[in-house]
């Protein structure tokens, strides 16, 4: 068990951009849909991957951090559980607001969950379908 100082150092080391899941999604996209932009601050929610002209945004979410309903996302830390429950709830609420803002501006969004990387062919199919959808106007 880590002491609080070690835990704090571990949590500070968690990256918010260029994570392994994000890099894996970008590697898939480079094969069939290059031309994306990364972490655009001028787009609501600062999406991980954005196709500006198409108005398509892709968010790559860690299952734990964004409260996915998979095994990893449902696992709560035993230490400081109230803090983590509140933190994840805030993350989910913020994610929802960002998706709503993007939708109001005519953007389509896709969330790729960290656990989806286990099945690369299925994820590639999901990405292709999202990028090939006709925009509803």
C-alpha positions as CSV (number, residue, x, y, z in Angstrom):
1,X,0.0,0.0,0.0
2,X,1.3,3.4,-1.0
3,X,1.6,6.2,1.6
4,X,-0.2,9.4,0.7
5,X,3.0,11.1,-0.6
6,X,3.7,8.2,-2.9
7,X,0.1,8.1,-4.1
8,X,0.1,11.8,-4.7
9,X,3.3,11.5,-6.8
10,X,1.8,8.6,-8.8
11,X,-1.4,10.6,-9.6
12,X,0.6,13.7,-10.6
13,X,2.5,11.5,-13.1
14,X,-0.8,10.6,-15.0
15,X,-0.8,12.4,-18.3
16,X,-3.8,14.1,-19.8
17,X,-2.6,14.1,-23.4
18,X,-0.5,11.8,-25.6
19,X,-1.5,8.8,-23.4
20,X,-1.0,5.3,-24.6
21,X,-4.6,4.8,-25.5
22,X,-4.7,8.1,-27.4
23,X,-1.5,7.2,-29.3
24,X,-3.0,3.8,-30.2
25,X,-6.1,5.4,-31.6
26,X,-4.0,7.9,-33.6
27,X,-1.9,5.1,-35.0
28,X,-5.1,3.4,-36.3
29,X,-6.4,6.7,-37.8
30,X,-3.2,7.4,-39.6
31,X,-3.8,4.4,-41.8
32,X,-7.1,5.6,-43.2
33,X,-8.0,9.1,-42.0
34,X,-4.9,11.3,-41.6
35,X,-5.4,15.1,-41.4
36,X,-6.7,15.3,-37.8
37,X,-5.7,18.0,-35.3
38,X,-4.8,17.4,-31.7
39,X,-6.1,19.0,-28.6
40,X,-7.6,22.1,-30.2
41,X,-8.3,24.7,-27.6
42,X,-10.6,26.6,-30.0
43,X,-13.0,23.6,-30.0
44,X,-15.2,23.1,-26.9
45,X,-14.0,20.3,-24.7
46,X,-10.5,20.4,-26.3
47,X,-11.0,17.1,-28.0
48,X,-8.1,14.6,-28.2
49,X,-8.6,14.3,-32.0
50,X,-10.5,16.8,-34.2
51,X,-11.4,16.9,-37.9
52,X,-12.0,20.6,-38.1
53,X,-13.6,20.7,-41.6
54,X,-15.8,17.7,-41.0
55,X,-16.8,19.0,-37.5
56,X,-16.0,15.6,-36.0
57,X,-14.4,15.2,-32.6
58,X,-13.0,12.1,-31.0
59,X,-12.4,11.8,-27.2
60,X,-10.2,9.0,-25.9
61,X,-11.3,8.3,-22.4
62,X,-9.7,6.3,-19.7
63,X,-12.3,3.9,-18.2
64,X,-11.4,4.7,-14.6
65,X,-11.2,8.5,-15.0
66,X,-14.4,8.9,-16.9
67,X,-16.5,6.2,-15.1
68,X,-17.1,3.7,-17.9
69,X,-19.3,0.8,-17.1
70,X,-16.6,-1.8,-17.8
71,X,-14.7,-3.8,-15.1
72,X,-11.9,-1.2,-14.9
73,X,-14.2,1.7,-14.9
74,X,-16.4,0.3,-12.2
75,X,-13.5,-0.4,-9.8
76,X,-13.3,2.2,-7.1
77,X,-10.3,2.8,-4.9
78,X,-10.7,1.8,-1.3
79,X,-8.7,4.8,-0.1
80,X,-10.5,8.1,-0.2
81,X,-13.5,6.6,-2.0
82,X,-15.7,9.7,-1.5
83,X,-13.2,11.9,-3.2
84,X,-12.9,9.6,-6.2
85,X,-16.6,9.1,-6.6
86,X,-17.1,12.9,-6.6
87,X,-14.1,13.4,-9.0
88,X,-15.4,10.9,-11.5
89,X,-18.9,12.3,-11.3
90,X,-17.5,15.8,-12.0
91,X,-15.6,14.3,-15.0
92,X,-18.7,12.7,-16.4
93,X,-20.8,15.9,-16.0
94,X,-18.0,18.0,-17.7
95,X,-17.9,15.5,-20.5
96,X,-21.6,15.7,-21.0
97,X,-21.5,19.5,-21.1
98,X,-18.7,19.4,-23.7
99,X,-20.7,17.0,-26.0
100,X,-23.8,19.2,-25.7
101,X,-21.8,22.3,-26.6
102,X,-20.3,20.6,-29.6
103,X,-23.7,19.3,-30.8
104,X,-25.1,22.8,-30.5
105,X,-22.3,23.9,-32.9
106,X,-23.0,21.1,-35.4
107,X,-20.2,18.8,-34.4
108,X,-20.5,15.1,-34.1
109,X,-18.6,13.3,-31.3
110,X,-17.3,9.9,-30.6
111,X,-16.0,8.5,-27.4
112,X,-13.4,5.8,-27.6
113,X,-13.0,4.0,-24.3
114,X,-9.6,2.6,-23.2
115,X,-11.0,-0.9,-22.9
116,X,-12.0,-0.8,-26.6
117,X,-8.3,-1.0,-27.6
118,X,-8.3,-4.7,-26.7
119,X,-10.1,-5.4,-30.0
120,X,-8.3,-3.3,-32.6
121,X,-10.3,-4.6,-35.6
122,X,-13.6,-3.7,-33.9
123,X,-12.3,-0.3,-32.9
124,X,-11.1,0.4,-36.4
125,X,-14.5,-0.5,-37.7
126,X,-16.1,1.9,-35.2
127,X,-13.8,4.7,-36.2
128,X,-14.4,4.1,-39.9
129,X,-18.1,4.2,-39.5
130,X,-18.0,7.4,-37.4
131,X,-15.8,9.1,-39.9
132,X,-17.8,7.9,-42.9
133,X,-21.2,9.0,-41.6
134,X,-23.0,11.6,-43.6
135,X,-23.5,14.7,-41.5
136,X,-27.1,15.5,-40.6
137,X,-27.8,19.0,-41.7
